[in-house]
């Protein structure tokens, strides 16, 4: 069934000195002076706000009556920032600043803002809600609990782990010597089977500073997920996910407190 169209409003929001490109979706039945709950849509690793999942989610939530916003993180899509500079705590900061913008809108109920994240955005959503009580709920699809365990499962063979570890060490040595960050390939950071790579479009990021895998390695949403309670969490994951191991979703569920639901598809 086709979704009812939503009114789309391009907006630019400030975040730590950067301007983030965003789009707000307004329900067609929104009345003047009315406040609605809001949903913030967070894209995945090196992605952007115009991905099919981000567009579909924004339209679906708007069809259900929510105000939604999808944004490009700094360094991604059409936002300002060094291209490809994807650091998890900077994305947490962008998410918090996006909530500040949503809460400032006259048409948003600031006490009812939910975070919806995919993949990298899922773990960023969990971490953000764990430290910022303004997030009143989280829907996280395809996230992870512990950065090191995720990396070890993604680079699971001895040769793959050796290659990944050596890349991190080269990056640390290069920065110590030159003061600059070594750029590394997307698929050396997150291995993706050849037949799935067509799902990543040309607007996505393909080169990252080695700081990205180093800081992601130490990013552990499991440490704060319990702090979200009693706000609700919905965890979803593909049981045969070939990119982000499903164990991460199970570990998040085990580290959470109620109310939390886990769906493996």
C-alpha positions in Angstrom: 0.0 0.0 0.0 1.4 3.4 -1.0 2.2 5.8 1.9 0.3 9.0 2.2 2.6 11.9 1.1 4.2 14.1 3.7 5.2 17.7 3.5 9.0 17.9 3.4 10.8 20.8 4.8 14.6 21.1 4.2 16.3 22.5 7.3 19.9 23.2 8.5 20.8 22.6 12.1 23.9 23.7 14.0 26.1 21.2 15.7 29.5 22.1 17.3 30.2 24.7 14.7 29.0 22.6 11.7 25.8 22.9 9.7 24.0 19.6 9.3 21.7 19.1 6.3 18.3 17.7 7.3 14.8 17.2 6.1 11.7 17.4 8.3 8.6 15.4 7.3 5.3 16.8 8.4 2.1 14.7 8.6 -0.5 15.9 6.1 -3.2 16.1 8.8 -1.0 18.3 11.1 -3.2 21.3 12.3 -2.0 24.8 12.9 -0.8 25.2 16.5 -0.8 21.4 17.1 2.2 19.7 18.7 3.1 16.1 17.7 5.6 13.5 18.9 8.8 13.5 16.8 11.1 10.8 15.4 14.7 11.4 14.5 16.0 9.1 11.8 19.8 8.2 12.0 21.7 6.7 9.0 24.3 4.0 9.1 28.0 3.9 8.6 29.2 6.5 6.1 25.7 6.8 4.8 23.4 9.8 4.3 19.8 11.0 5.0 18.6 10.2 1.4 19.1 6.4 1.6 16.1 4.3 0.8 15.6 3.1 4.4 15.9 6.7 5.7 13.3 8.0 3.2 11.0 5.1 3.8 11.1 5.4 7.6 10.5 9.1 7.5 7.5 8.7 5.2 6.1 5.8 7.2 6.3 7.6 10.6 4.8 10.7 9.1 2.0 8.6 7.7 1.4 7.4 11.3 1.2 11.0 12.4 4.6 11.7 13.7 6.9 14.6 12.8 10.1 13.0 11.5 13.5 14.3 10.7 16.3 12.6 8.8 19.8 14.2 8.9 23.3 13.8 7.5 25.9 13.5 10.2 28.9 15.8 10.0 31.2 14.8 7.2 28.5 12.8 5.5 26.0 13.5 2.8 25.4 17.3 2.4 26.5 18.3 5.9 29.6 20.3 6.7 32.7 18.7 8.2 35.7 16.8 6.9 34.4 14.2 4.5 34.4 10.7 6.0 35.4 11.9 9.5 33.0 9.4 11.2 33.6 9.3 14.9 31.0 7.7 17.2 30.9 10.3 20.0 30.8 13.2 17.4 27.7 11.5 15.9 26.2 11.3 19.5 26.8 15.0 19.7 25.1 15.6 16.4 22.1 13.5 17.5 21.8 15.5 20.7 22.0 18.8 18.8 19.3 17.5 16.4 17.1 16.7 19.4 17.6 20.3 20.6 16.5 21.6 17.2 13.4 19.3 17.2 12.5 20.4 20.8 12.6 24.0 19.7 10.0 23.6 17.0 6.5 24.9 17.8 5.0 21.8 16.2 7.0 19.3 18.2 6.1 17.9 21.6 9.5 18.2 23.2 8.7 15.6 25.8 8.1 12.9 23.2 11.1 12.5 20.9 12.2 9.1 19.8 15.4 8.0 18.1 15.4 5.5 15.2 18.8 4.3 14.0 20.1 1.8 11.5 23.4 -0.1 11.8 26.0 2.5 13.0 23.1 4.8 13.7 21.5 2.2 15.8 24.4 2.1 18.3 24.7 5.9 18.2 21.0 6.1 19.1 21.4 3.7 22.1 24.4 5.6 23.4 22.7 8.9 23.0 19.6 7.8 24.8 21.7 6.3 27.5 23.2 9.7 28.3 20.4 12.1 27.3 17.0 11.6 28.9 15.3 13.8 26.3 15.2 10.7 24.0 12.0 9.0 25.2 12.4 5.8 23.2 14.8 4.0 20.9 14.3 1.8 17.8 17.7 0.3 16.9 18.1 -2.0 13.9 21.3 -3.8 13.2 23.5 -2.3 16.0 26.2 -3.6 18.2 27.0 -3.7 21.9 30.8 -3.7 22.1 33.1 -2.3 19.4 36.0 -4.7 20.0 33.8 -7.8 19.9 32.1 -6.5 16.8 35.4 -6.0 15.1 36.6 -9.4 16.0 33.5 -11.1 14.6 33.7 -9.1 11.4 37.4 -9.9 10.9 37.0 -13.4 12.2 39.7 -15.4 10.5 43.3 -15.2 11.8 44.5 -13.6 8.5 41.6 -11.0 8.5 42.3 -10.1 12.1 46.0 -9.7 11.5 45.3 -7.4 8.5 42.9 -5.3 10.5 45.2 -5.0 13.6 48.1 -4.1 11.4 46.0 -1.4 9.7 45.2 0.2 13.1 48.9 0.1 14.2 50.0 1.6 10.9 47.5 4.4 11.4 48.7 5.1 15.0 52.3 5.2 13.8 51.5 7.4 10.8 49.7 9.9 13.0 52.4 9.9 15.6 55.0 10.6 12.9 53.2 13.1 10.7 50.3 14.4 12.8 48.0 13.5 10.0 45.4 10.6 9.9 46.0 7.7 7.5 43.0 7.2 5.2 41.7 3.6 4.9 39.2 1.8 2.7 35.6 1.3 3.7 35.8 -2.5 3.2 39.0 -2.8 5.2 37.1 -1.2 8.1 33.8 -3.2 7.7 34.1 -6.2 5.4 31.0 -6.6 3.2 30.6 -9.6 0.8 30.9 -8.6 -2.8 27.3 -9.5 -3.7 26.0 -7.0 -1.1 28.2 -4.0 -2.0 25.7 -2.9 -4.7 23.5 -1.8 -1.8 25.9 1.0 -1.0 25.4 3.9 -3.3 27.9 6.3 -4.8 27.0 9.1 -2.3 28.2 7.0 0.6 31.7 7.4 2.2 34.4 5.0 0.9 37.5 6.4 2.6 37.8 7.0 6.3 40.5 8.2 8.6 42.0 5.3 10.7 40.6 7.3 13.7 37.2 5.9 12.6 37.9 2.2 13.3 40.1 3.0 16.3 37.4 5.0 18.0 34.6 2.6 16.9 36.7 -0.3 18.4 36.3 1.4 21.8 32.6 2.4 21.4 30.5 0.2 23.7 26.7 1.1 23.8 26.2 -1.9 26.2 27.8 0.2 28.9 24.9 2.7 28.9 21.9 0.9 27.5 20.6 0.0 31.0 20.4 3.7 31.8 17.6 4.1 29.2 15.1 2.3 31.4 12.2 2.9 32.0 12.1 4.4 28.5 11.3 1.8 25.9 13.7 0.1 23.5 13.0 -1.9 20.4 15.9 -3.9 19.1 15.7 -5.5 15.6 18.3 -7.5 13.7 18.5 -9.8 10.7 19.3 -13.3 12.0 21.7 -14.0 9.1 23.2 -10.5 8.9 26.5 -10.8 6.9 27.8 -7.3 7.9 27.0 -6.6 11.5 26.9 -9.9 13.5 23.6 -10.7 15.2 25.3 -11.4 18.5 25.5 -7.6 19.0 21.8 -7.3 19.2 21.5 -10.2 21.7 24.3 -8.7 23.8 22.4 -5.3 23.8 19.3 -7.1 25.0 21.1 -8.9 27.8 22.7 -5.6 29.0 19.4 -3.7 28.9 16.7 -3.3 31.5 13.0 -3.5 30.8 11.1 -2.4 28.9 13.1 -3.8 26.0 12.1 -6.1 23.2 14.3 -8.0 20.7 13.1 -9.2 17.3 15.4 -11.4 15.2 14.2 -11.7 11.6 
